[in-house]
């Protein structure tokens, strides 16, 4: 007679301990990954979530959050692929569809991005980030009135969503509604700064204020806001280029005009042009 002996107690305990150790490791890494994303350490977050996936290949949250870490670094193609894996694991994740929409926008696929944002909203009618993403794509397409309505929905759902005020300000400014745009930017600045791509909410709002004031030909105040944006986000190249442009315009406006001299007068007595200006 052949006897089949059950696993020894020692082996069972060993397997249970190993399983528990992996679970604890995944939990610890998950906490680290969330913290890295919150602290805007996107490259570090990417590495952490990849490790989580190694340990738990079917962890939908890991793929979803890795997607965000990727698109925040501008890795749109990788982010799209990662979000698609997250959705295969959890087809009811509004967050995964939202991140997919952002990544698709980076890949310049607006219609696919809009579809992803709509799917996220269908899954979660309070998906603030999905509405905000939808608004950005509509703004990209010049559909400003539609975008404004979407941004107002964002702020109805979350009155403290700073990026929503900034985006509303941008759409209003592009419409030429400078008074309301400035009010939206200032409301953004009253709220805590929020991380964003390509810059934080305060850096974006300072830049938007500068652009609105520049449209009003208030160059000195515009310059002060561009500088404020760079104080918050020194790497924000768009604010730097706007600052340079505004400073050049101000120099041109304040440069003394040459007197209308006698045609025979030598040019040696006339003000020399500033060669650094274009």
DRENDO-1510 file (C-alpha; in Angstrom, 1 decimal, always signed):
<recs>
REC; n; res; u; v; w
REC; 1; UNK; +0.0; +0.0; +0.0 .
REC; 2; UNK; +1.3; +3.5; -0.9 .
REC; 3; UNK; +0.9; +6.2; +1.6 .
REC; 4; UNK; +0.7; +9.9; +0.6 .
REC; 5; UNK; +2.1; +11.9; +3.4 .
REC; 6; UNK; +0.8; +15.5; +3.8 .
REC; 7; UNK; +3.1; +18.4; +3.8 .
REC; 8; UNK; +5.0; +18.7; +7.0 .
REC; 9; UNK; +4.0; +21.4; +9.4 .
REC; 10; UNK; +7.5; +23.0; +8.9 .
REC; 11; UNK; +7.0; +23.3; +5.2 .
REC; 12; UNK; +3.5; +24.7; +5.5 .
REC; 13; UNK; +4.8; +27.3; +8.0 .
REC; 14; UNK; +7.7; +28.1; +5.7 .
REC; 15; UNK; +5.4; +28.7; +2.7 .
REC; 16; UNK; +3.0; +30.8; +4.8 .
REC; 17; UNK; +5.9; +32.9; +6.1 .
REC; 18; UNK; +7.3; +33.4; +2.6 .
REC; 19; UNK; +3.8; +34.5; +1.4 .
REC; 20; UNK; +3.4; +36.8; +4.3 .
REC; 21; UNK; +6.9; +38.3; +3.7 .
REC; 22; UNK; +6.0; +39.1; +0.0 .
REC; 23; UNK; +2.7; +40.6; +1.1 .
REC; 24; UNK; +4.4; +42.8; +3.6 .
REC; 25; UNK; +7.1; +43.8; +1.1 .
REC; 26; UNK; +4.4; +44.7; -1.5 .
REC; 27; UNK; +2.5; +46.8; +1.1 .
REC; 28; UNK; +5.7; +48.5; +2.1 .
REC; 29; UNK; +6.7; +49.3; -1.5 .
REC; 30; UNK; +3.1; +50.4; -2.2 .
REC; 31; UNK; +3.4; +53.0; +0.6 .
REC; 32; UNK; +6.8; +54.1; -0.7 .
REC; 33; UNK; +5.5; +54.4; -4.3 .
REC; 34; UNK; +2.5; +56.5; -3.3 .
REC; 35; UNK; +4.8; +58.8; -1.2 .
REC; 36; UNK; +7.3; +59.2; -4.1 .
REC; 37; UNK; +4.5; +60.2; -6.5 .
REC; 38; UNK; +3.1; +62.7; -3.9 .
REC; 39; UNK; +6.6; +64.2; -3.5 .
REC; 40; UNK; +7.0; +64.5; -7.3 .
REC; 41; UNK; +9.9; +62.0; -7.3 .
REC; 42; UNK; +8.6; +60.4; -10.5 .
REC; 43; UNK; +11.7; +58.5; -11.6 .
REC; 44; UNK; +11.9; +56.9; -8.1 .
REC; 45; UNK; +8.2; +56.1; -8.2 .
REC; 46; UNK; +8.6; +54.4; -11.5 .
REC; 47; UNK; +11.3; +52.1; -10.1 .
REC; 48; UNK; +9.2; +51.3; -7.0 .
REC; 49; UNK; +6.1; +50.4; -8.9 .
REC; 50; UNK; +8.1; +48.2; -11.3 .
REC; 51; UNK; +9.3; +46.3; -8.3 .
REC; 52; UNK; +5.8; +45.9; -7.0 .
REC; 53; UNK; +4.8; +44.4; -10.4 .
REC; 54; UNK; +7.7; +42.0; -10.2 .
REC; 55; UNK; +6.4; +40.7; -6.8 .
REC; 56; UNK; +2.7; +41.0; -7.7 .
REC; 57; UNK; +2.2; +40.8; -11.5 .
REC; 58; UNK; -1.6; +41.1; -11.2 .
REC; 59; UNK; -1.6; +44.3; -9.1 .
REC; 60; UNK; -3.8; +46.7; -11.0 .
REC; 61; UNK; -3.0; +49.6; -8.8 .
REC; 62; UNK; +0.7; +49.2; -9.5 .
REC; 63; UNK; +0.1; +49.4; -13.3 .
REC; 64; UNK; -2.3; +52.4; -12.8 .
REC; 65; UNK; +0.1; +54.4; -10.7 .
REC; 66; UNK; +3.1; +53.4; -12.8 .
REC; 67; UNK; +1.3; +54.9; -15.7 .
REC; 68; UNK; +1.0; +58.2; -13.9 .
REC; 69; UNK; +4.7; +58.2; -13.0 .
REC; 70; UNK; +5.5; +57.6; -16.6 .
REC; 71; UNK; +3.3; +60.3; -18.2 .
REC; 72; UNK; +4.5; +62.8; -15.6 .
REC; 73; UNK; +8.0; +62.2; -17.0 .
REC; 74; UNK; +6.8; +62.6; -20.6 .
REC; 75; UNK; +7.0; +58.9; -21.4 .
REC; 76; UNK; +3.6; +58.9; -23.1 .
REC; 77; UNK; +4.0; +55.7; -25.2 .
REC; 78; UNK; +5.1; +53.6; -22.2 .
REC; 79; UNK; +2.3; +55.1; -20.1 .
REC; 80; UNK; -0.4; +54.2; -22.7 .
REC; 81; UNK; +0.8; +50.6; -22.7 .
REC; 82; UNK; +1.0; +50.4; -18.9 .
REC; 83; UNK; -2.5; +51.9; -18.5 .
REC; 84; UNK; -3.9; +49.4; -21.0 .
REC; 85; UNK; -2.5; +46.6; -18.8 .
REC; 86; UNK; -4.1; +48.2; -15.7 .
REC; 87; UNK; -7.5; +48.3; -17.5 .
REC; 88; UNK; -7.2; +44.6; -18.5 .
REC; 89; UNK; -6.7; +43.8; -14.8 .
REC; 90; UNK; -9.4; +46.1; -13.6 .
REC; 91; UNK; -11.8; +47.3; -16.3 .
REC; 92; UNK; -13.8; +49.4; -13.7 .
REC; 93; UNK; -10.9; +51.6; -12.7 .
REC; 94; UNK; -11.8; +55.3; -13.4 .
REC; 95; UNK; -8.3; +56.3; -12.4 .
REC; 96; UNK; -6.7; +54.0; -15.0 .
REC; 97; UNK; -8.9; +55.4; -17.7 .
REC; 98; UNK; -8.0; +58.9; -16.6 .
REC; 99; UNK; -4.3; +58.3; -16.7 .
REC; 100; UNK; -4.8; +56.6; -20.1 .
REC; 101; UNK; -6.5; +59.8; -21.3 .
REC; 102; UNK; -3.6; +62.0; -20.1 .
REC; 103; UNK; -1.0; +59.7; -21.8 .
REC; 104; UNK; -3.0; +59.6; -25.1 .
REC; 105; UNK; -3.1; +63.4; -25.0 .
REC; 106; UNK; +0.7; +63.4; -24.7 .
REC; 107; UNK; +0.8; +61.1; -27.7 .
REC; 108; UNK; -1.3; +63.7; -29.7 .
REC; 109; UNK; -4.3; +61.4; -29.9 .
REC; 110; UNK; -7.1; +63.7; -28.9 .
REC; 111; UNK; -10.1; +61.7; -29.9 .
REC; 112; UNK; -8.8; +58.6; -28.1 .
REC; 113; UNK; -8.0; +60.7; -25.1 .
REC; 114; UNK; -11.5; +62.1; -25.0 .
REC; 115; UNK; -13.0; +58.6; -25.2 .
REC; 116; UNK; -10.8; +57.5; -22.3 .
REC; 117; UNK; -11.9; +60.5; -20.2 .
REC; 118; UNK; -15.6; +59.9; -21.0 .
REC; 119; UNK; -15.1; +56.2; -19.9 .
REC; 120; UNK; -13.6; +57.4; -16.6 .
REC; 121; UNK; -16.5; +59.7; -16.0 .
REC; 122; UNK; -19.0; +57.0; -16.9 .
REC; 123; UNK; -17.4; +54.8; -14.2 .
REC; 124; UNK; -17.2; +57.6; -11.7 .
REC; 125; UNK; -19.4; +60.7; -12.1 .
REC; 126; UNK; -17.2; +62.5; -9.6 .
REC; 127; UNK; -13.9; +61.9; -11.4 .
REC; 128; UNK; -12.5; +65.4; -11.1 .
REC; 129; UNK; -9.2; +64.6; -12.8 .
REC; 130; UNK; -11.1; +63.0; -15.7 .
REC; 131; UNK; -13.2; +66.1; -16.2 .
REC; 132; UNK; -10.1; +68.3; -16.0 .
REC; 133; UNK; -8.3; +66.1; -18.6 .
REC; 134; UNK; -11.3; +66.3; -20.9 .
REC; 135; UNK; -11.2; +70.1; -20.5 .
REC; 136; UNK; -7.6; +70.3; -21.5 .
REC; 137; UNK; -8.1; +68.3; -24.7 .
REC; 138; UNK; -11.1; +70.4; -25.7 .
REC; 139; UNK; -9.0; +73.5; -25.1 .
REC; 140; UNK; -6.2; +72.0; -27.3 .
REC; 141; UNK; -8.8; +71.7; -30.0 .
REC; 142; UNK; -9.9; +75.4; -29.6 .
REC; 143; UNK; -13.3; +74.3; -28.3 .
REC; 144; UNK; -13.0; +76.9; -25.6 .
REC; 145; UNK; -16.7; +77.3; -24.6 .
REC; 146; UNK; -17.0; +73.5; -24.1 .
REC; 147; UNK; -13.8; +73.5; -22.1 .
REC; 148; UNK; -15.0; +76.3; -19.9 .
REC; 149; UNK; -18.2; +74.4; -19.1 .
REC; 150; UNK; -16.2; +71.3; -18.2 .
REC; 151; UNK; -13.8; +73.3; -16.0 .
REC; 152; UNK; -16.8; +74.8; -14.2 .
REC; 153; UNK; -18.0; +71.2; -13.6 .
REC; 154; UNK; -14.6; +70.4; -12.2 .
REC; 155; UNK; -14.8; +73.3; -9.7 .
REC; 156; UNK; -18.4; +72.4; -8.8 .
REC; 157; UNK; -17.2; +68.9; -7.8 .
REC; 158; UNK; -14.1; +70.2; -6.0 .
REC; 159; UNK; -13.9; +73.9; -5.3 .
REC; 160; UNK; -10.3; +73.4; -3.9 .
REC; 161; UNK; -8.9; +71.9; -7.1 .
REC; 162; UNK; -6.2; +74.5; -7.9 .
REC; 163; UNK; -5.4; +73.2; -11.4 .
REC; 164; UNK; -9.0; +73.6; -12.4 .
REC; 165; UNK; -8.9; +77.3; -11.7 .
REC; 166; UNK; -5.7; +77.7; -13.6 .
REC; 167; UNK; -7.2; +75.8; -16.6 .
REC; 168; UNK; -10.4; +77.8; -16.5 .
REC; 169; UNK; -8.3; +81.0; -16.5 .
REC; 170; UNK; -6.4; +79.8; -19.6 .
REC; 171; UNK; -9.6; +79.2; -21.5 .
REC; 172; UNK; -11.1; +82.5; -20.5 .
REC; 173; UNK; -7.9; +84.3; -21.4 .
REC; 174; UNK; -7.9; +82.7; -24.8 .
REC; 175; UNK; -11.5; +83.9; -25.2 .
REC; 176; UNK; -10.4; +87.4; -24.4 .
REC; 177; UNK; -12.3; +87.5; -21.1 .
REC; 178; UNK; -9.3; +88.9; -19.2 .
REC; 179; UNK; -11.1; +90.1; -16.1 .
REC; 180; UNK; -12.6; +86.7; -15.3 .
REC; 181; UNK; -9.3; +84.9; -16.3 .
REC; 182; UNK; -7.4; +87.0; -13.8 .
REC; 183; UNK; -9.9; +86.3; -11.1 .
REC; 184; UNK; -9.6; +82.5; -11.8 .
REC; 185; UNK; -5.8; +82.7; -11.6 .
REC; 186; UNK; -5.9; +84.6; -8.3 .
REC; 187; UNK; -8.3; +82.0; -6.9 .
REC; 188; UNK; -5.8; +79.3; -7.8 .
REC; 189; UNK; -3.1; +81.1; -6.0 .
REC; 190; UNK; -5.1; +81.3; -2.8 .
REC; 191; UNK; -5.2; +77.5; -2.7 .
REC; 192; UNK; -2.2; +75.2; -1.7 .
REC; 193; UNK; +0.2; +74.6; -4.6 .
REC; 194; UNK; -0.5; +71.3; -6.5 .
REC; 195; UNK; +2.0; +69.3; -8.6 .
REC; 196; UNK; +1.4; +69.4; -12.3 .
REC; 197; UNK; +2.9; +68.8; -15.7 .
REC; 198; UNK; +4.9; +70.9; -16.9 .
REC; 199; UNK; +4.8; +72.9; -13.7 .
REC; 200; UNK; +2.9; +73.3; -10.4 .
REC; 201; UNK; -0.5; +75.0; -10.2 .
REC; 202; UNK; +1.0; +78.1; -8.7 .
REC; 203; UNK; +3.7; +78.4; -11.4 .
REC; 204; UNK; +1.1; +77.9; -14.1 .
REC; 205; UNK; -1.2; +80.5; -12.5 .
REC; 206; UNK; +1.6; +83.1; -12.1 .
REC; 207; UNK; +2.4; +82.6; -15.8 .
REC; 208; UNK; -1.2; +82.9; -16.8 .
REC; 209; UNK; -1.5; +86.1; -14.8 .
REC; 210; UNK; +1.5; +87.4; -16.6 .
REC; 211; UNK; +0.1; +86.6; -20.0 .
REC; 212; UNK; -3.3; +88.2; -19.2 .
REC; 213; UNK; -1.6; +91.4; -17.9 .
REC; 214; UNK; +0.7; +91.4; -20.9 .
REC; 215; UNK; -2.4; +91.3; -23.1 .
REC; 216; UNK; -3.5; +94.5; -21.3 .
REC; 217; UNK; +0.0; +95.9; -22.0 .
REC; 218; UNK; +0.9; +96.0; -18.3 .
REC; 219; UNK; +4.4; +94.7; -18.9 .
REC; 220; UNK; +6.0; +95.6; -15.6 .
REC; 221; UNK; +3.4; +93.7; -13.6 .
REC; 222; UNK; +3.5; +90.8; -16.1 .
REC; 223; UNK; +7.3; +90.5; -15.7 .
REC; 224; UNK; +6.9; +90.3; -11.9 .
REC; 225; UNK; +4.5; +87.4; -12.3 .
REC; 226; UNK; +6.7; +85.5; -14.8 .
REC; 227; UNK; +9.5; +85.9; -12.2 .
REC; 228; UNK; +7.2; +84.5; -9.5 .
REC; 229; UNK; +6.5; +81.5; -11.7 .
REC; 230; UNK; +10.2; +80.8; -12.1 .
REC; 231; UNK; +10.7; +81.1; -8.3 .
REC; 232; UNK; +8.1; +78.3; -7.8 .
REC; 233; UNK; +9.2; +76.2; -10.7 .
REC; 234; UNK; +12.7; +77.2; -11.9 .
REC; 235; UNK; +12.7; +74.6; -14.7 .
REC; 236; UNK; +9.5; +76.0; -16.3 .
REC; 237; UNK; +11.0; +77.0; -19.7 .
REC; 238; UNK; +7.7; +78.5; -21.0 .
REC; 239; UNK; +7.6; +81.1; -18.2 .
REC; 240; UNK; +11.3; +81.9; -18.9 .
REC; 241; UNK; +10.6; +82.5; -22.6 .
REC; 242; UNK; +7.6; +84.7; -21.7 .
REC; 243; UNK; +9.7; +86.7; -19.3 .
REC; 244; UNK; +12.4; +87.3; -21.9 .
REC; 245; UNK; +9.8; +88.4; -24.4 .
REC; 246; UNK; +8.1; +90.8; -22.0 .
REC; 247; UNK; +11.4; +92.3; -20.9 .
REC; 248; UNK; +12.4; +92.9; -24.5 .
REC; 249; UNK; +9.1; +94.6; -25.2 .
REC; 250; UNK; +9.4; +96.8; -22.1 .
REC; 251; UNK; +12.9; +97.8; -23.2 .
REC; 252; UNK; +11.7; +98.7; -26.6 .
REC; 253; UNK; +8.8; +100.8; -25.2 .
REC; 254; UNK; +11.0; +102.7; -22.7 .
REC; 255; UNK; +14.0; +103.3; -25.0 .
REC; 256; UNK; +14.4; +107.0; -25.8 .
REC; 257; UNK; +13.5; +107.8; -29.3 .
REC; 258; UNK; +16.1; +109.4; -31.5 .
REC; 259; UNK; +15.4; +113.1; -32.3 .
REC; 260; UNK; +14.3; +113.9; -35.9 .
REC; 261; UNK; +17.7; +115.4; -36.8 .
REC; 262; UNK; +18.8; +117.3; -39.9 .
REC; 263; UNK; +19.5; +114.9; -42.7 .
REC; 264; UNK; +23.0; +116.3; -42.8 .
REC; 265; UNK; +23.6; +115.6; -39.1 .
REC; 266; UNK; +26.2; +112.9; -38.4 .
REC; 267; UNK; +24.8; +109.7; -36.9 .
REC; 268; UNK; +27.5; +109.8; -34.3 .
REC; 269; UNK; +25.4; +112.0; -32.1 .
REC; 270; UNK; +22.3; +109.8; -32.3 .
REC; 271; UNK; +21.5; +107.1; -29.7 .
REC; 272; UNK; +23.1; +103.8; -30.6 .
REC; 273; UNK; +20.6; +100.8; -31.0 .
REC; 274; UNK; +20.7; +98.0; -28.5 .
REC; 275; UNK; +22.2; +95.1; -30.4 .
REC; 276; UNK; +20.7; +92.6; -28.1 .
REC; 277; UNK; +17.2; +93.5; -29.1 .
REC; 278; UNK; +15.4; +91.9; -32.0 .
</recs>
